[in-house]
């Protein structure tokens, strides 16, 4: 995989908020069909880096390439158009709307009745039902059911299914298993692997090095706005990577595959 052209390339990225240096000369590659664990403590810079990729922040200097083309403008709509989807535990769905409405949120299909454009509710129900079943929702859950009735794991299933259905190429999972039960965490992690196996780039942000080490091909560790480690999970154990975090990047000993 390392010989293939990266889907996303970050080169010498710096980001300042006033005098605060939030990202410090960060360079990292992300490949399609790869599950990357992006790990670090609060304030490490991992979420800030992702917000650059999602178009929320424009870097102060440095370069970002998507599919070989340099990104010149940074805006969330442009990132979405490129196929970058972010899945967060606490946001992304409207509790008072149905599963079907949430599934098509911002992409609602329209049909014309007597020349008047109207939402195509039948298509929303039919298509969303097919996808949510494939991603693990219970058979007795209707696409007309309001999202507020779903469990945390089922909400994540809706968001992940939506990401796949709309042909996204990158799925960023930001602390996706927070506040979930053990069974729901396992389900979401299985879906992350499923996305990777379908050829998507999956960036999995977490504090839990041991959980993500079981899933990821590589672990990228951030500390104080810098990338301090980028290692294959075949060459560094979870314990060794945890020590890197504890020592702030001073431990570099590799283990055997």
C-alpha positions in Angstrom: 0.0 0.0 0.0 2.9 2.4 0.7 3.9 2.3 -3.0 0.5 3.5 -4.1 -0.2 7.2 -4.5 -1.8 8.6 -1.3 -5.4 9.8 -1.5 -4.5 12.6 0.9 -1.1 14.2 1.3 -0.3 16.7 4.0 3.0 18.6 3.6 4.7 20.8 6.1 1.4 22.0 7.5 1.3 24.9 10.0 -1.7 26.6 11.5 -1.7 29.6 13.8 -4.6 31.0 15.8 -3.2 34.4 16.5 0.1 33.7 18.3 -0.9 30.1 19.2 0.9 27.6 17.0 -1.8 24.8 16.7 -0.2 22.6 14.0 3.6 22.5 13.6 5.1 21.4 10.3 2.9 18.3 10.0 3.5 15.9 7.1 1.5 12.7 6.7 0.1 10.5 4.0 -3.3 8.8 4.0 -4.1 6.0 1.5 -7.4 4.7 0.2 -8.3 1.3 1.6 -6.4 2.1 4.8 -7.7 2.4 8.4 -5.5 5.0 10.2 -5.7 5.5 14.0 -5.2 9.2 14.8 -4.3 9.2 18.5 -3.3 11.8 21.1 -4.4 13.5 24.3 -6.8 16.5 24.4 -5.1 19.5 22.7 -2.6 17.2 20.8 -3.8 18.6 17.4 -5.5 15.6 16.0 -9.0 17.3 15.7 -7.4 20.5 14.4 -5.6 18.5 11.6 -8.9 16.9 10.7 -10.7 20.2 10.6 -8.1 21.3 8.0 -8.9 18.2 5.9 -12.7 18.9 6.3 -12.2 22.5 5.1 -13.1 24.1 8.5 -9.7 25.7 9.0 -7.4 27.1 6.3 -3.7 26.3 7.0 -1.3 29.2 7.6 1.2 27.5 5.3 2.0 24.1 3.9 0.2 22.1 1.3 -2.7 19.6 1.2 -3.2 17.3 -1.8 -6.4 15.3 -2.5 -6.1 12.6 -5.1 -2.9 14.2 -6.4 -4.4 17.7 -6.8 -3.4 20.5 -4.5 -6.3 21.9 -2.4 -6.4 25.6 -3.0 -9.6 26.5 -1.2 -10.7 25.3 2.2 -14.5 25.1 2.8 -16.7 22.4 4.3 -18.9 22.2 1.2 -15.8 21.6 -1.0 -14.6 18.8 1.3 -18.0 17.2 1.2 -18.1 17.5 -2.6 -14.7 15.7 -2.7 -16.2 12.9 -0.7 -15.0 13.5 2.9 -17.5 12.6 5.5 -17.0 13.1 9.3 -18.9 10.9 11.7 -19.0 12.2 15.3 -20.7 10.6 18.3 -22.7 13.7 19.4 -23.6 15.5 16.2 -24.7 14.8 12.6 -28.4 13.7 13.1 -31.6 15.6 13.9 -33.4 13.8 16.7 -36.9 15.1 15.7 -36.6 13.8 12.1 -37.1 10.3 10.8 -34.3 8.0 9.9 -35.2 8.5 6.2 -35.0 12.3 6.5 -31.7 12.1 8.4 -30.3 9.8 5.8 -30.9 12.3 3.0 -30.3 15.4 5.1 -29.1 18.1 2.6 -29.4 15.7 -0.3 -33.2 15.2 -0.4 -34.5 13.7 -3.7 -37.2 15.8 -5.3 -40.1 14.8 -7.7 -42.5 17.0 -9.5 -46.2 16.8 -9.0 -48.2 18.9 -11.4 -45.0 20.8 -12.1 -44.4 21.6 -8.4 -41.2 20.2 -6.8 -41.9 18.1 -3.7 -39.7 15.9 -1.5 -39.8 12.2 -2.7 -40.6 10.6 0.6 -41.2 7.2 -0.9 -37.7 7.1 -2.4 -36.2 8.3 0.9 -38.0 5.5 2.8 -37.2 2.8 0.3 -33.5 3.6 -0.3 -32.6 4.4 3.3 -34.3 1.1 4.5 -32.1 -1.0 2.2 -28.9 0.6 3.5 -29.7 0.8 7.2 -30.5 -2.9 7.2 -27.1 -3.6 5.6 -25.4 -1.7 8.5 -27.1 -3.5 11.3 -30.3 -1.8 12.3 -32.9 -4.0 13.9 -35.5 -5.5 11.5 -38.4 -3.9 13.5 -37.0 -0.4 13.0 -38.9 1.6 10.4 -37.3 4.3 8.2 -40.1 6.5 9.5 -39.0 6.1 13.1 -37.5 9.3 14.7 -33.8 9.1 15.3 -34.3 10.0 19.0 -35.6 6.5 19.6 -32.4 4.8 18.4 -29.5 3.7 20.5 -26.1 5.3 20.2 -24.8 2.4 18.1 -27.8 2.5 15.8 -27.3 6.3 15.3 -23.7 5.5 14.2 -25.0 2.9 11.9 -27.2 5.4 10.2 -24.3 7.9 9.7 -21.9 5.2 8.5 -24.5 3.8 6.1 -25.1 7.3 4.8 -21.4 7.8 4.2 -21.2 4.7 2.1 -24.4 5.3 0.1 -23.3 8.7 -1.1 -20.1 7.4 -2.4 -17.8 9.1 0.0 -14.1 8.3 -0.4 -12.9 9.3 3.1 -14.7 8.6 6.4 -13.4 10.4 9.5 -14.7 8.8 12.7 -14.2 11.2 15.6 -14.3 9.3 18.9 -17.1 7.2 17.4 -17.5 4.8 20.4 -17.8 7.3 23.2 -20.7 6.5 25.6 -21.6 3.3 23.7 -22.0 -0.1 25.3 -19.4 -2.9 24.8 -21.6 -4.5 22.1 -22.3 -1.2 20.3 -18.6 -0.4 20.3 -17.8 -3.8 18.7 -20.5 -3.1 16.1 -19.1 0.3 15.2 -15.6 -1.0 15.0 -16.8 -3.8 12.7 -18.4 -1.2 10.5 -15.1 0.8 10.4 -13.3 -2.4 9.1 -16.1 -2.9 6.6 -15.6 0.6 5.2 -11.9 0.0 4.8 -12.5 -3.3 3.0 -14.8 -1.4 0.6 -11.8 0.7 -0.4 -12.5 3.8 1.7 -9.9 5.7 3.7 -11.0 5.5 7.3 -9.4 7.9 9.8 -10.3 6.8 13.3 -9.7 9.5 16.0 -9.5 8.2 19.6 -7.7 8.4 22.9 -7.8 4.6 23.2 -4.6 3.3 21.7 -5.4 -0.3 22.6 -8.8 -0.3 20.9 -7.7 1.3 17.7 -4.5 -0.8 17.5 -6.7 -3.9 16.9 -8.4 -2.2 14.0 -5.8 0.0 12.3 -3.1 -0.5 9.7 -1.2 2.4 11.0 -1.2 4.7 14.0 -0.4 8.4 13.8 0.3 10.0 17.1 0.0 13.8 17.7 1.4 15.8 20.6 1.3 19.5 21.1 0.5 20.1 17.4 3.2 17.9 16.1 3.2 14.4 14.5 5.5 12.4 16.8 4.9 8.9 15.5 3.6 7.2 12.3 4.0 3.4 12.6 2.5 0.3 11.2 0.6 -1.8 13.8 2.6 -4.7 12.5 5.9 -3.1 13.7 4.8 -1.4 17.0 2.7 -2.9 19.7 0.0 -1.0 21.5 2.2 -0.9 24.6 5.1 0.6 22.7 2.8 3.2 21.1 1.4 4.1 24.5 4.9 4.6 25.8 5.5 7.0 22.9 2.5 9.0 24.0 3.6 8.9 27.7 7.2 10.0 26.8 6.1 12.6 24.2 7.8 10.9 21.3 11.1 10.0 22.9 10.5 6.3 22.6 11.1 4.9 19.1 11.9 1.3 19.7 10.2 -0.9 17.1 9.0 -4.5 17.8 9.0 -7.3 15.3 6.1 -8.0 13.0 
